[in-house]
Amino acid sequence: MTDVTTAQDSITRYWTDRADSYDAHHREQLANAEVKAGWTDVWRRALPAPPARVLGTDLSPGMLAKARAA
């Protein structure tokens, strides 16, 4: 019998193995006040003012291209 690994299996395995270090890296970055302030500014400019509710953000290449063209 042959062991068949799908692309999804590979992606799932990668992120299962990588998730903890990925999360730790970003938590470490956000612990830096300058980095956190930069991201806060980015999102403040990109999102509607409260009390608006945002369900998600689409950072796909197509949506980024639309945003750049606007």
Secondary structure, DSSP 8 states (H G I E B T S, - for coil): ------HHHHHHHHHHHHHHHHHHHHHHHHHSHHHHHHHHHHHHHHS--TT---------HHHHHHHHH-
